[in-house]
Amino acid sequence: MNWFDYIKEHLFILIVGFIIGIMFLLKGYEKTEINNKKQLVRYVIHGVLISMFITWLGFEIFHYLGLPYKLCVALGGGCAYLGTDYFTTILEKFIQKKIG
């Protein structure tokens, strides 16, 4: 595999993670109390970046197990969609604990 294929595959994984992050934001926006733009920006960044990370992490785990590429992307995206809410609440608690 040359470097172009490697970059193309991982860019596709990040795009899938970004789309799942947007879906997560749309799903949880009504439940979240956002009072100003700073909180909105933080909510968007956390949701999208965590979704992208979980998608990539799930892809790498399933790829290591030897599953086909498309299945690995789909399973990584599914893990991100189901797990982003959990990781976001943990990250929010950690940040609130550090800030005070």
Order of alpha helices (4+ residues) and beta strands (2+ residues): alpha-alpha-alpha
